[in-house]
Amino acid sequence: MIASWKSGLSDNSQNNRDIFPNSNHAYDTILFQFVYKHRLWIYIIGYLSVIIAFSYYWFLL
């Protein structure tokens, strides 16, 4: 089972096997590690794009 996301992934763990023991290498991919390390910016960009889209739609009405 996946450990709490608040604990974070430690960089010195052996391919995160202690956190994800049965992952079948899904969490060892470069894409997952990139998204996990930059998740705050991804959230910010996502929320801003939604706010801008709704604002644009609202001003068109």
C-alpha distance matrix in Angstrom:
0.0 3.8 6.4 9.5 11.7 14.6 14.0 14.5 14.3 16.6 19.3 19.9 16.5 17.0 15.8 12.6 11.4 10.4 8.1 6.9 7.9 8.1 9.3 12.9 14.4 13.6 12.8 15.8 18.4 21.1 20.7 17.2 18.3 21.5 20.0 17.6 20.7 23.0 20.9 23.4 26.4 24.8 24.3 27.9 29.4 27.7 29.0 32.4 32.8 32.2 34.6 37.2 36.9 37.5 40.3 42.0 41.8 43.2 46.1 47.0 47.7
3.8 0.0 3.8 6.6 8.1 11.3 10.9 11.0 11.0 13.8 16.5 17.6 14.6 15.6 14.2 10.7 10.7 9.7 6.4 6.0 8.6 9.4 9.2 13.0 13.6 12.3 10.7 13.9 16.3 18.6 18.1 14.3 15.2 18.3 16.7 14.1 17.0 19.4 17.3 19.8 22.7 21.3 20.9 24.4 26.0 24.5 25.8 29.1 29.7 29.3 31.6 34.1 34.1 34.8 37.4 39.1 39.2 40.6 43.3 44.4 45.2
6.4 3.8 0.0 3.8 6.3 8.6 7.6 8.7 9.4 11.8 15.1 16.1 13.5 15.3 14.6 10.8 11.3 9.2 5.9 7.7 10.3 12.2 12.2 16.0 16.0 15.0 12.7 15.4 18.0 19.8 19.5 15.7 15.8 18.8 17.3 14.1 16.5 19.0 17.1 19.0 22.3 21.5 20.8 24.1 26.1 25.0 25.9 29.1 30.2 29.9 31.8 34.5 34.8 35.4 37.7 39.7 40.0 41.1 43.8 45.2 46.0
9.5 6.6 3.8 0.0 3.8 5.3 5.6 7.5 9.6 12.3 15.8 17.4 15.4 17.7 16.9 13.2 14.4 12.4 9.0 10.9 13.9 15.6 15.2 18.9 18.6 17.1 14.5 17.3 19.4 20.7 20.0 16.2 16.1 18.5 16.6 13.3 15.5 17.5 15.2 16.6 20.1 19.5 18.4 21.4 23.8 22.8 23.3 26.5 27.9 27.5 29.1 31.9 32.5 32.9 35.0 37.2 37.6 38.4 41.1 42.7 43.4
11.7 8.1 6.3 3.8 0.0 3.8 5.4 5.4 7.9 11.2 14.2 16.5 15.1 17.5 16.2 12.8 14.9 13.6 10.0 11.6 15.1 16.6 15.3 18.8 17.8 15.9 13.0 15.7 17.3 18.1 17.1 13.4 13.3 15.2 13.2 9.8 12.0 13.8 11.5 12.9 16.3 15.8 14.9 17.9 20.2 19.4 20.1 23.2 24.6 24.4 26.1 28.7 29.4 30.0 32.1 34.2 34.8 35.7 38.2 39.8 40.8
14.6 11.3 8.6 5.3 3.8 0.0 3.8 5.3 8.9 11.5 14.7 16.9 16.1 19.1 18.3 15.0 17.2 15.4 12.3 14.6 17.9 19.8 18.7 22.2 21.1 19.4 16.3 18.5 20.2 20.5 19.7 16.3 15.4 17.0 15.2 11.7 12.8 14.5 12.4 12.7 16.5 16.8 15.5 17.9 20.7 20.3 20.5 23.3 25.2 25.2 26.3 29.0 30.2 30.6 32.3 34.6 35.5 36.0 38.4 40.4 41.3
14.0 10.9 7.6 5.6 5.4 3.8 0.0 3.8 6.9 8.6 12.2 13.9 12.9 16.1 15.9 12.6 14.8 12.6 10.0 13.0 16.0 18.5 17.7 21.2 20.0 19.0 15.6 17.4 19.6 20.1 20.0 16.5 15.2 17.3 16.2 12.5 13.2 15.7 14.3 15.1 18.6 19.1 18.4 20.7 23.4 23.2 23.7 26.4 28.3 28.4 29.7 32.2 33.4 34.0 35.7 37.9 38.9 39.6 41.8 43.8 44.8
14.5 11.0 8.7 7.5 5.4 5.3 3.8 0.0 3.8 6.3 9.4 11.8 11.2 14.3 13.5 10.6 13.5 12.2 9.5 12.0 15.3 17.7 16.2 19.4 17.6 16.5 12.9 14.4 16.4 16.5 16.5 13.2 11.5 13.6 12.9 9.1 9.6 12.5 11.6 12.8 16.0 16.5 16.4 18.8 21.1 21.2 22.2 24.7 26.3 26.9 28.3 30.5 31.7 32.7 34.3 36.3 37.4 38.4 40.5 42.3 43.6
14.3 11.0 9.4 9.6 7.9 8.9 6.9 3.8 0.0 3.8 6.4 8.8 8.0 10.8 9.8 7.2 10.5 9.9 7.7 10.0 13.2 15.6 14.0 16.8 14.7 14.1 10.4 11.2 13.6 13.9 14.6 11.4 9.3 12.1 12.2 8.6 9.2 12.7 12.5 14.5 17.2 17.4 18.1 20.6 22.4 22.6 24.1 26.4 27.7 28.5 30.3 32.2 33.2 34.6 36.3 37.9 39.1 40.4 42.4 44.0 45.5
16.6 13.8 11.8 12.3 11.2 11.5 8.6 6.3 3.8 0.0 3.8 5.5 5.7 9.1 9.4 7.5 10.7 9.9 9.1 11.8 14.3 17.2 16.0 18.4 16.2 16.4 12.7 12.6 15.2 15.3 16.7 14.0 11.3 14.0 14.9 11.5 11.1 14.8 15.4 17.0 19.5 20.2 21.1 23.2 25.0 25.6 27.1 29.2 30.6 31.7 33.3 35.0 36.3 37.7 39.2 40.9 42.2 43.5 45.3 47.0 48.6
19.3 16.5 15.1 15.8 14.2 14.7 12.2 9.4 6.4 3.8 0.0 3.8 5.7 8.3 8.5 8.2 11.6 11.8 11.6 13.6 15.8 18.5 16.9 18.7 15.8 16.4 12.9 11.7 14.0 13.5 15.6 13.7 10.4 12.8 14.7 11.9 10.8 14.5 16.0 17.8 19.6 20.4 22.0 23.9 25.2 26.2 28.1 29.7 30.9 32.4 34.1 35.5 36.8 38.6 40.0 41.3 42.9 44.3 46.0 47.5 49.4
19.9 17.6 16.1 17.4 16.5 16.9 13.9 11.8 8.8 5.5 3.8 0.0 3.8 6.4 8.2 8.4 10.9 10.9 11.8 14.1 15.4 18.5 17.6 19.1 16.6 17.9 14.7 13.2 16.0 16.0 18.5 16.6 13.5 16.3 18.2 15.4 14.5 18.3 19.6 21.5 23.4 24.2 25.6 27.6 29.0 29.9 31.7 33.5 34.7 36.1 37.8 39.3 40.5 42.2 43.7 45.1 46.6 48.0 49.7 51.3 53.1
16.5 14.6 13.5 15.4 15.1 16.1 12.9 11.2 8.0 5.7 5.7 3.8 0.0 3.8 5.8 5.2 7.2 7.1 8.5 10.6 11.6 14.9 14.3 16.0 14.0 15.5 12.5 11.4 14.8 15.7 18.0 15.6 13.2 16.5 18.0 15.1 15.2 19.0 19.7 22.0 24.1 24.4 25.6 28.1 29.4 29.8 31.7 33.8 34.8 35.9 37.9 39.5 40.5 42.1 43.8 45.2 46.4 47.9 49.9 51.3 52.9
17.0 15.6 15.3 17.7 17.5 19.1 16.1 14.3 10.8 9.1 8.3 6.4 3.8 0.0 3.8 5.3 5.9 7.5 9.6 10.5 10.6 13.5 13.0 14.0 12.0 14.3 12.0 10.2 13.7 15.1 17.8 15.8 13.9 17.4 19.1 16.8 17.1 20.8 21.7 24.3 26.2 26.1 27.6 30.2 31.2 31.5 33.7 35.8 36.4 37.6 39.8 41.3 42.0 43.8 45.7 46.8 47.9 49.7 51.6 52.8 54.5
15.8 14.2 14.6 16.9 16.2 18.3 15.9 13.5 9.8 9.4 8.5 8.2 5.8 3.8 0.0 3.8 5.4 8.2 9.1 8.9 9.7 11.8 10.4 11.2 8.6 10.7 8.5 6.4 10.0 11.7 14.2 12.3 10.8 14.4 16.0 14.1 14.9 18.4 19.2 22.2 23.9 23.4 25.1 27.8 28.5 28.6 31.1 33.1 33.5 34.7 37.1 38.5 39.0 40.9 42.9 43.9 44.9 46.8 48.7 49.8 51.5
12.6 10.7 10.8 13.2 12.8 15.0 12.6 10.6 7.2 7.5 8.2 8.4 5.2 5.3 3.8 0.0 3.8 5.4 5.4 6.0 7.7 10.4 9.3 11.3 9.4 10.6 7.8 7.5 11.2 13.0 14.7 12.0 10.7 14.4 15.3 12.7 14.0 17.5 17.7 20.5 22.7 22.1 23.3 26.2 27.3 27.2 29.3 31.7 32.3 33.1 35.4 37.1 37.6 39.2 41.3 42.5 43.4 45.1 47.3 48.4 50.0
11.4 10.7 11.3 14.4 14.9 17.2 14.8 13.5 10.5 10.7 11.6 10.9 7.2 5.9 5.4 3.8 0.0 3.8 5.5 5.1 4.7 7.8 8.0 9.8 9.1 11.0 9.3 9.3 13.0 15.5 17.3 14.5 13.9 17.7 18.4 16.0 17.6 21.1 20.9 23.8 26.1 25.3 26.3 29.4 30.5 30.0 32.1 34.7 35.2 35.8 38.2 40.0 40.3 41.8 44.1 45.3 46.0 47.7 50.0 51.0 52.4
10.4 9.7 9.2 12.4 13.6 15.4 12.6 12.2 9.9 9.9 11.8 10.9 7.1 7.5 8.2 5.4 3.8 0.0 3.8 5.8 5.7 9.5 10.3 12.9 12.6 13.9 11.8 12.4 16.1 18.3 19.7 16.6 15.7 19.5 19.8 16.8 18.3 21.8 21.4 23.9 26.5 26.0 26.6 29.6 31.1 30.7 32.4 35.1 35.9 36.3 38.5 40.6 41.0 42.2 44.4 46.0 46.6 48.1 50.5 51.7 53.0
8.1 6.4 5.9 9.0 10.0 12.3 10.0 9.5 7.7 9.1 11.6 11.8 8.5 9.6 9.1 5.4 5.5 3.8 0.0 3.8 6.1 9.1 9.2 12.5 12.0 12.3 9.8 11.4 14.7 16.9 17.6 14.2 13.7 17.3 17.0 13.9 15.9 19.1 18.2 20.7 23.5 22.8 23.1 26.3 27.8 27.2 28.8 31.6 32.4 32.7 34.9 37.1 37.5 38.6 40.8 42.4 43.0 44.4 46.9 48.1 49.3
6.9 6.0 7.7 10.9 11.6 14.6 13.0 12.0 10.0 11.8 13.6 14.1 10.6 10.5 8.9 6.0 5.1 5.8 3.8 0.0 3.8 5.7 5.4 8.8 9.0 9.2 7.6 9.6 12.8 15.6 16.1 12.8 13.2 16.9 16.5 14.1 16.6 19.6 18.6 21.6 24.0 22.8 23.3 26.7 27.8 26.9 28.8 31.7 32.1 32.2 34.8 36.8 36.9 38.1 40.6 41.9 42.3 44.0 46.5 47.5 48.6
7.9 8.6 10.3 13.9 15.1 17.9 16.0 15.3 13.2 14.3 15.8 15.4 11.6 10.6 9.7 7.7 4.7 5.7 6.1 3.8 0.0 3.8 5.8 8.3 9.5 10.8 10.2 11.5 14.8 17.9 18.9 15.9 16.3 20.0 20.0 17.7 20.1 23.2 22.3 25.3 27.8 26.5 27.1 30.5 31.5 30.5 32.5 35.4 35.7 35.8 38.4 40.5 40.4 41.6 44.2 45.5 45.8 47.5 50.1 50.9 52.0
8.1 9.4 12.2 15.6 16.6 19.8 18.5 17.7 15.6 17.2 18.5 18.5 14.9 13.5 11.8 10.4 7.8 9.5 9.1 5.7 3.8 0.0 3.8 5.8 8.3 9.3 10.0 11.7 14.4 17.9 18.5 15.7 17.0 20.5 20.2 18.5 21.3 24.0 23.0 26.2 28.4 26.6 27.3 30.9 31.6 30.2 32.4 35.4 35.3 35.2 38.1 40.1 39.6 40.9 43.7 44.8 44.8 46.7 49.4 50.0 51.0
9.3 9.2 12.2 15.2 15.3 18.7 17.7 16.2 14.0 16.0 16.9 17.6 14.3 13.0 10.4 9.3 8.0 10.3 9.2 5.4 5.8 3.8 0.0 3.8 5.3 5.6 6.5 8.5 10.9 14.4 14.8 12.2 13.7 17.1 16.8 15.5 18.4 20.9 20.0 23.4 25.3 23.4 24.4 27.9 28.4 27.1 29.5 32.3 32.0 32.2 35.2 36.9 36.5 38.0 40.7 41.7 41.8 43.8 46.4 46.9 48.1
12.9 13.0 16.0 18.9 18.8 22.2 21.2 19.4 16.8 18.4 18.7 19.1 16.0 14.0 11.2 11.3 9.8 12.9 12.5 8.8 8.3 5.8 3.8 0.0 3.8 5.5 7.9 8.7 10.4 14.2 14.9 13.2 14.9 18.1 18.2 17.6 20.3 22.7 22.2 25.8 27.3 25.2 26.6 30.1 30.1 28.9 31.6 34.2 33.6 34.0 37.1 38.6 38.0 39.7 42.5 43.1 43.3 45.6 48.0 48.3 49.6
14.4 13.6 16.0 18.6 17.8 21.1 20.0 17.6 14.7 16.2 15.8 16.6 14.0 12.0 8.6 9.4 9.1 12.6 12.0 9.0 9.5 8.3 5.3 3.8 0.0 3.8 5.5 5.1 6.9 10.6 11.9 10.4 11.6 14.8 15.5 15.0 17.3 19.8 19.8 23.5 24.7 22.9 24.6 27.9 27.8 27.1 29.9 32.3 31.7 32.5 35.5 36.8 36.4 38.4 40.9 41.5 42.0 44.3 46.5 46.9 48.5
13.6 12.3 15.0 17.1 15.9 19.4 19.0 16.5 14.1 16.4 16.4 17.9 15.5 14.3 10.7 10.6 11.0 13.9 12.3 9.2 10.8 9.3 5.6 5.5 3.8 0.0 3.8 5.6 6.1 9.7 9.7 7.9 10.2 13.0 12.9 12.8 15.6 17.6 17.1 20.9 22.0 19.9 21.5 24.9 24.7 23.6 26.5 28.9 28.3 28.9 32.0 33.3 32.9 34.7 37.4 38.0 38.3 40.6 42.9 43.3 44.8
12.8 10.7 12.7 14.5 13.0 16.3 15.6 12.9 10.4 12.7 12.9 14.7 12.5 12.0 8.5 7.8 9.3 11.8 9.8 7.6 10.2 10.0 6.5 7.9 5.5 3.8 0.0 3.8 5.5 8.4 8.7 5.9 7.3 10.6 10.7 9.7 12.4 14.8 14.5 18.1 19.6 17.9 19.4 22.7 23.0 22.2 24.9 27.3 27.1 27.9 30.7 32.2 32.1 33.9 36.3 37.1 37.8 39.9 42.0 42.7 44.3
15.8 13.9 15.4 17.3 15.7 18.5 17.4 14.4 11.2 12.6 11.7 13.2 11.4 10.2 6.4 7.5 9.3 12.4 11.4 9.6 11.5 11.7 8.5 8.7 5.1 5.6 3.8 0.0 3.8 6.6 8.5 7.0 7.0 10.4 11.7 11.1 12.8 15.5 16.1 19.6 20.7 19.4 21.4 24.4 24.4 24.2 27.0 29.1 28.9 30.1 32.9 34.0 34.1 36.2 38.4 39.0 39.9 42.1 44.0 44.7 46.6
18.4 16.3 18.0 19.4 17.3 20.2 19.6 16.4 13.6 15.2 14.0 16.0 14.8 13.7 10.0 11.2 13.0 16.1 14.7 12.8 14.8 14.4 10.9 10.4 6.9 6.1 5.5 3.8 0.0 3.8 5.4 5.5 6.4 8.7 10.2 10.8 12.5 14.4 15.2 18.9 19.4 17.7 20.2 23.0 22.5 22.3 25.5 27.3 26.7 28.1 31.0 31.8 31.7 34.1 36.3 36.6 37.6 40.0 41.8 42.3 44.2
21.1 18.6 19.8 20.7 18.1 20.5 20.1 16.5 13.9 15.3 13.5 16.0 15.7 15.1 11.7 13.0 15.5 18.3 16.9 15.6 17.9 17.9 14.4 14.2 10.6 9.7 8.4 6.6 3.8 0.0 3.8 5.6 5.2 6.0 8.6 9.8 10.5 12.2 13.8 17.2 17.1 15.9 18.8 21.2 20.5 20.8 24.1 25.4 25.0 26.8 29.5 30.0 30.2 32.8 34.7 34.9 36.2 38.6 40.1 40.7 42.9
20.7 18.1 19.5 20.0 17.1 19.7 20.0 16.5 14.6 16.7 15.6 18.5 18.0 17.8 14.2 14.7 17.3 19.7 17.6 16.1 18.9 18.5 14.8 14.9 11.9 9.7 8.7 8.5 5.4 3.8 0.0 3.8 5.5 5.1 6.1 8.5 10.0 10.6 11.6 15.2 14.9 13.0 15.9 18.5 17.5 17.5 20.9 22.3 21.6 23.3 26.2 26.7 26.7 29.3 31.3 31.5 32.6 35.1 36.7 37.2 39.3
17.2 14.3 15.7 16.2 13.4 16.3 16.5 13.2 11.4 14.0 13.7 16.6 15.6 15.8 12.3 12.0 14.5 16.6 14.2 12.8 15.9 15.7 12.2 13.2 10.4 7.9 5.9 7.0 5.5 5.6 3.8 0.0 3.8 5.4 5.2 6.0 8.5 9.9 10.0 13.8 14.5 12.6 14.9 17.8 17.6 17.3 20.2 22.2 21.9 23.2 25.9 27.0 27.1 29.2 31.4 32.0 33.0 35.2 37.1 37.8 39.7
18.3 15.2 15.8 16.1 13.3 15.4 15.2 11.5 9.3 11.3 10.4 13.5 13.2 13.9 10.8 10.7 13.9 15.7 13.7 13.2 16.3 17.0 13.7 14.9 11.6 10.2 7.3 7.0 6.4 5.2 5.5 3.8 0.0 3.8 5.5 5.1 6.1 8.5 9.7 13.1 13.9 13.0 15.4 17.9 18.1 18.4 21.2 22.9 23.1 24.7 27.1 28.1 28.6 30.8 32.6 33.4 34.7 36.7 38.4 39.4 41.4
21.5 18.3 18.8 18.5 15.2 17.0 17.3 13.6 12.1 14.0 12.8 16.3 16.5 17.4 14.4 14.4 17.7 19.5 17.3 16.9 20.0 20.5 17.1 18.1 14.8 13.0 10.6 10.4 8.7 6.0 5.1 5.4 3.8 0.0 3.8 5.5 5.3 6.2 8.2 11.4 11.2 10.4 13.5 15.5 15.2 16.0 19.0 20.2 20.3 22.2 24.6 25.2 25.9 28.4 29.9 30.5 32.1 34.2 35.6 36.6 38.8
20.0 16.7 17.3 16.6 13.2 15.2 16.2 12.9 12.2 14.9 14.7 18.2 18.0 19.1 16.0 15.3 18.4 19.8 17.0 16.5 20.0 20.2 16.8 18.2 15.5 12.9 10.7 11.7 10.2 8.6 6.1 5.2 5.5 3.8 0.0 3.8 5.6 5.2 5.4 9.1 9.3 7.7 10.3 12.9 12.7 12.9 15.8 17.5 17.6 19.1 21.6 22.6 23.1 25.3 27.1 27.9 29.2 31.2 32.9 33.9 35.9
17.6 14.1 14.1 13.3 9.8 11.7 12.5 9.1 8.6 11.5 11.9 15.4 15.1 16.8 14.1 12.7 16.0 16.8 13.9 14.1 17.7 18.5 15.5 17.6 15.0 12.8 9.7 11.1 10.8 9.8 8.5 6.0 5.1 5.5 3.8 0.0 3.8 5.5 5.2 8.6 10.2 9.4 11.0 13.8 14.6 14.8 17.0 19.1 19.7 21.0 23.1 24.6 25.4 27.2 28.9 30.1 31.4 33.0 34.9 36.2 38.0
20.7 17.0 16.5 15.5 12.0 12.8 13.2 9.6 9.2 11.1 10.8 14.5 15.2 17.1 14.9 14.0 17.6 18.3 15.9 16.6 20.1 21.3 18.4 20.3 17.3 15.6 12.4 12.8 12.5 10.5 10.0 8.5 6.1 5.3 5.6 3.8 0.0 3.8 5.8 8.0 9.2 9.7 11.8 13.6 14.5 15.7 17.8 19.2 20.2 22.0 23.7 24.8 26.1 28.1 29.4 30.6 32.3 33.8 35.3 36.8 38.8
23.0 19.4 19.0 17.5 13.8 14.5 15.7 12.5 12.7 14.8 14.5 18.3 19.0 20.8 18.4 17.5 21.1 21.8 19.1 19.6 23.2 24.0 20.9 22.7 19.8 17.6 14.8 15.5 14.4 12.2 10.6 9.9 8.5 6.2 5.2 5.5 3.8 0.0 3.8 5.6 5.6 6.3 8.8 10.2 10.8 12.3 14.5 15.6 16.6 18.6 20.2 21.2 22.6 24.7 25.8 26.9 28.7 30.3 31.7 33.2 35.3
20.9 17.3 17.1 15.2 11.5 12.4 14.3 11.6 12.5 15.4 16.0 19.6 19.7 21.7 19.2 17.7 20.9 21.4 18.2 18.6 22.3 23.0 20.0 22.2 19.8 17.1 14.5 16.1 15.2 13.8 11.6 10.0 9.7 8.2 5.4 5.2 5.8 3.8 0.0 3.8 5.5 4.9 6.1 8.6 9.9 10.3 12.2 14.1 15.2 16.5 18.3 19.8 20.9 22.6 24.1 25.5 27.0 28.4 30.1 31.7 33.5
23.4 19.8 19.0 16.6 12.9 12.7 15.1 12.8 14.5 17.0 17.8 21.5 22.0 24.3 22.2 20.5 23.8 23.9 20.7 21.6 25.3 26.2 23.4 25.8 23.5 20.9 18.1 19.6 18.9 17.2 15.2 13.8 13.1 11.4 9.1 8.6 8.0 5.6 3.8 0.0 3.8 5.4 5.1 6.3 8.7 9.8 10.7 12.3 14.2 15.6 16.6 18.2 20.0 21.4 22.4 24.2 25.9 26.9 28.5 30.4 32.2
26.4 22.7 22.3 20.1 16.3 16.5 18.6 16.0 17.2 19.5 19.6 23.4 24.1 26.2 23.9 22.7 26.1 26.5 23.5 24.0 27.8 28.4 25.3 27.3 24.7 22.0 19.6 20.7 19.4 17.1 14.9 14.5 13.9 11.2 9.3 10.2 9.2 5.6 5.5 3.8 0.0 3.8 5.4 5.0 6.1 8.4 9.9 10.4 12.0 14.2 15.2 16.2 18.0 20.0 20.7 22.1 24.1 25.4 26.6 28.4 30.5
24.8 21.3 21.5 19.5 15.8 16.8 19.1 16.5 17.4 20.2 20.4 24.2 24.4 26.1 23.4 22.1 25.3 26.0 22.8 22.8 26.5 26.6 23.4 25.2 22.9 19.9 17.9 19.4 17.7 15.9 13.0 12.6 13.0 10.4 7.7 9.4 9.7 6.3 4.9 5.4 3.8 0.0 3.8 5.5 5.2 6.0 8.6 9.9 10.5 12.3 14.2 15.3 16.4 18.4 19.8 20.9 22.5 24.2 25.7 27.1 29.1
24.3 20.9 20.8 18.4 14.9 15.5 18.4 16.4 18.1 21.1 22.0 25.6 25.6 27.6 25.1 23.3 26.3 26.6 23.1 23.3 27.1 27.3 24.4 26.6 24.6 21.5 19.4 21.4 20.2 18.8 15.9 14.9 15.4 13.5 10.3 11.0 11.8 8.8 6.1 5.1 5.4 3.8 0.0 3.8 5.5 5.1 6.1 8.5 9.9 10.7 12.3 14.2 15.4 16.7 18.2 19.9 21.2 22.4 24.3 26.0 27.6
27.9 24.4 24.1 21.4 17.9 17.9 20.7 18.8 20.6 23.2 23.9 27.6 28.1 30.2 27.8 26.2 29.4 29.6 26.3 26.7 30.5 30.9 27.9 30.1 27.9 24.9 22.7 24.4 23.0 21.2 18.5 17.8 17.9 15.5 12.9 13.8 13.6 10.2 8.6 6.3 5.0 5.5 3.8 0.0 3.8 5.4 5.3 6.0 8.5 10.0 10.5 12.1 14.1 15.5 16.3 18.1 19.9 20.9 22.3 24.3 26.1
29.4 26.0 26.1 23.8 20.2 20.7 23.4 21.1 22.4 25.0 25.2 29.0 29.4 31.2 28.5 27.3 30.5 31.1 27.8 27.8 31.5 31.6 28.4 30.1 27.8 24.7 23.0 24.4 22.5 20.5 17.5 17.6 18.1 15.2 12.7 14.6 14.5 10.8 9.9 8.7 6.1 5.2 5.5 3.8 0.0 3.8 5.6 5.1 6.0 8.6 9.9 10.4 12.0 14.2 15.1 16.1 18.2 19.7 20.9 22.5 24.6
27.7 24.5 25.0 22.8 19.4 20.3 23.2 21.2 22.6 25.6 26.2 29.9 29.8 31.5 28.6 27.2 30.0 30.7 27.2 26.9 30.5 30.2 27.1 28.9 27.1 23.6 22.2 24.2 22.3 20.8 17.5 17.3 18.4 16.0 12.9 14.8 15.7 12.3 10.3 9.8 8.4 6.0 5.1 5.4 3.8 0.0 3.8 5.5 5.3 6.3 8.7 10.0 10.6 12.5 14.2 15.4 16.7 18.3 20.1 21.4 23.2
29.0 25.8 25.9 23.3 20.1 20.5 23.7 22.2 24.1 27.1 28.1 31.7 31.7 33.7 31.1 29.3 32.1 32.4 28.8 28.8 32.5 32.4 29.5 31.6 29.9 26.5 24.9 27.0 25.5 24.1 20.9 20.2 21.2 19.0 15.8 17.0 17.8 14.5 12.2 10.7 9.9 8.6 6.1 5.3 5.6 3.8 0.0 3.8 5.5 5.2 6.2 8.6 9.9 10.7 12.2 14.2 15.4 16.3 18.3 20.1 21.6
32.4 29.1 29.1 26.5 23.2 23.3 26.4 24.7 26.4 29.2 29.7 33.5 33.8 35.8 33.1 31.7 34.7 35.1 31.6 31.7 35.4 35.4 32.3 34.2 32.3 28.9 27.3 29.1 27.3 25.4 22.3 22.2 22.9 20.2 17.5 19.1 19.2 15.6 14.1 12.3 10.4 9.9 8.5 6.0 5.1 5.5 3.8 0.0 3.8 5.4 5.0 6.0 8.5 9.9 10.3 12.0 14.1 15.1 16.3 18.3 20.2
32.8 29.7 30.2 27.9 24.6 25.2 28.3 26.3 27.7 30.6 30.9 34.7 34.8 36.4 33.5 32.3 35.2 35.9 32.4 32.1 35.7 35.3 32.0 33.6 31.7 28.3 27.1 28.9 26.7 25.0 21.6 21.9 23.1 20.3 17.6 19.7 20.2 16.6 15.2 14.2 12.0 10.5 9.9 8.5 6.0 5.3 5.5 3.8 0.0 3.8 5.5 5.1 6.0 8.6 9.8 10.4 12.2 14.0 15.3 16.6 18.8
32.2 29.3 29.9 27.5 24.4 25.2 28.4 26.9 28.5 31.7 32.4 36.1 35.9 37.6 34.7 33.1 35.8 36.3 32.7 32.2 35.8 35.2 32.2 34.0 32.5 28.9 27.9 30.1 28.1 26.8 23.3 23.2 24.7 22.2 19.1 21.0 22.0 18.6 16.5 15.6 14.2 12.3 10.7 10.0 8.6 6.3 5.2 5.4 3.8 0.0 3.8 5.5 5.1 6.2 8.5 9.9 10.6 12.1 14.3 15.5 17.0
34.6 31.6 31.8 29.1 26.1 26.3 29.7 28.3 30.3 33.3 34.1 37.8 37.9 39.8 37.1 35.4 38.2 38.5 34.9 34.8 38.4 38.1 35.2 37.1 35.5 32.0 30.7 32.9 31.0 29.5 26.2 25.9 27.1 24.6 21.6 23.1 23.7 20.2 18.3 16.6 15.2 14.2 12.3 10.5 9.9 8.7 6.2 5.0 5.5 3.8 0.0 3.8 5.5 5.3 6.0 8.5 9.9 10.4 12.2 14.3 15.7
37.2 34.1 34.5 31.9 28.7 29.0 32.2 30.5 32.2 35.0 35.5 39.3 39.5 41.3 38.5 37.1 40.0 40.6 37.1 36.8 40.5 40.1 36.9 38.6 36.8 33.3 32.2 34.0 31.8 30.0 26.7 27.0 28.1 25.2 22.6 24.6 24.8 21.2 19.8 18.2 16.2 15.3 14.2 12.1 10.4 10.0 8.6 6.0 5.1 5.5 3.8 0.0 3.8 5.5 5.0 6.0 8.5 9.7 10.5 12.3 14.6
36.9 34.1 34.8 32.5 29.4 30.2 33.4 31.7 33.2 36.3 36.8 40.5 40.5 42.0 39.0 37.6 40.3 41.0 37.5 36.9 40.4 39.6 36.5 38.0 36.4 32.9 32.1 34.1 31.7 30.2 26.7 27.1 28.6 25.9 23.1 25.4 26.1 22.6 20.9 20.0 18.0 16.4 15.4 14.1 12.0 10.6 9.9 8.5 6.0 5.1 5.5 3.8 0.0 3.8 5.5 5.2 6.2 8.6 10.1 10.8 12.9
37.5 34.8 35.4 32.9 30.0 30.6 34.0 32.7 34.6 37.7 38.6 42.2 42.1 43.8 40.9 39.2 41.8 42.2 38.6 38.1 41.6 40.9 38.0 39.7 38.4 34.7 33.9 36.2 34.1 32.8 29.3 29.2 30.8 28.4 25.3 27.2 28.1 24.7 22.6 21.4 20.0 18.4 16.7 15.5 14.2 12.5 10.7 9.9 8.6 6.2 5.3 5.5 3.8 0.0 3.8 5.4 5.0 6.0 8.6 9.9 10.9
40.3 37.4 37.7 35.0 32.1 32.3 35.7 34.3 36.3 39.2 40.0 43.7 43.8 45.7 42.9 41.3 44.1 44.4 40.8 40.6 44.2 43.7 40.7 42.5 40.9 37.4 36.3 38.4 36.3 34.7 31.3 31.4 32.6 29.9 27.1 28.9 29.4 25.8 24.1 22.4 20.7 19.8 18.2 16.3 15.1 14.2 12.2 10.3 9.8 8.5 6.0 5.0 5.5 3.8 0.0 3.8 5.4 5.0 6.2 8.6 10.2
42.0 39.1 39.7 37.2 34.2 34.6 37.9 36.3 37.9 40.9 41.3 45.1 45.2 46.8 43.9 42.5 45.3 46.0 42.4 41.9 45.5 44.8 41.7 43.1 41.5 38.0 37.1 39.0 36.6 34.9 31.5 32.0 33.4 30.5 27.9 30.1 30.6 26.9 25.5 24.2 22.1 20.9 19.9 18.1 16.1 15.4 14.2 12.0 10.4 9.9 8.5 6.0 5.2 5.4 3.8 0.0 3.8 5.5 5.3 6.4 9.1
41.8 39.2 40.0 37.6 34.8 35.5 38.9 37.4 39.1 42.2 42.9 46.6 46.4 47.9 44.9 43.4 46.0 46.6 43.0 42.3 45.8 44.8 41.8 43.3 42.0 38.3 37.8 39.9 37.6 36.2 32.6 33.0 34.7 32.1 29.2 31.4 32.3 28.7 27.0 25.9 24.1 22.5 21.2 19.9 18.2 16.7 15.4 14.1 12.2 10.6 9.9 8.5 6.2 5.0 5.4 3.8 0.0 3.8 5.6 5.2 6.8
43.2 40.6 41.1 38.4 35.7 36.0 39.6 38.4 40.4 43.5 44.3 48.0 47.9 49.7 46.8 45.1 47.7 48.1 44.4 44.0 47.5 46.7 43.8 45.6 44.3 40.6 39.9 42.1 40.0 38.6 35.1 35.2 36.7 34.2 31.2 33.0 33.8 30.3 28.4 26.9 25.4 24.2 22.4 20.9 19.7 18.3 16.3 15.1 14.0 12.1 10.4 9.7 8.6 6.0 5.0 5.5 3.8 0.0 3.8 5.4 5.5
46.1 43.3 43.8 41.1 38.2 38.4 41.8 40.5 42.4 45.3 46.0 49.7 49.9 51.6 48.7 47.3 50.0 50.5 46.9 46.5 50.1 49.4 46.4 48.0 46.5 42.9 42.0 44.0 41.8 40.1 36.7 37.1 38.4 35.6 32.9 34.9 35.3 31.7 30.1 28.5 26.6 25.7 24.3 22.3 20.9 20.1 18.3 16.3 15.3 14.3 12.2 10.5 10.1 8.6 6.2 5.3 5.6 3.8 0.0 3.8 5.4
47.0 44.4 45.2 42.7 39.8 40.4 43.8 42.3 44.0 47.0 47.5 51.3 51.3 52.8 49.8 48.4 51.0 51.7 48.1 47.5 50.9 50.0 46.9 48.3 46.9 43.3 42.7 44.7 42.3 40.7 37.2 37.8 39.4 36.6 33.9 36.2 36.8 33.2 31.7 30.4 28.4 27.1 26.0 24.3 22.5 21.4 20.1 18.3 16.6 15.5 14.3 12.3 10.8 9.9 8.6 6.4 5.2 5.4 3.8 0.0 3.8
47.7 45.2 46.0 43.4 40.8 41.3 44.8 43.6 45.5 48.6 49.4 53.1 52.9 54.5 51.5 50.0 52.4 53.0 49.3 48.6 52.0 51.0 48.1 49.6 48.5 44.8 44.3 46.6 44.2 42.9 39.3 39.7 41.4 38.8 35.9 38.0 38.8 35.3 33.5 32.2 30.5 29.1 27.6 26.1 24.6 23.2 21.6 20.2 18.8 17.0 15.7 14.6 12.9 10.9 10.2 9.1 6.8 5.5 5.4 3.8 0.0
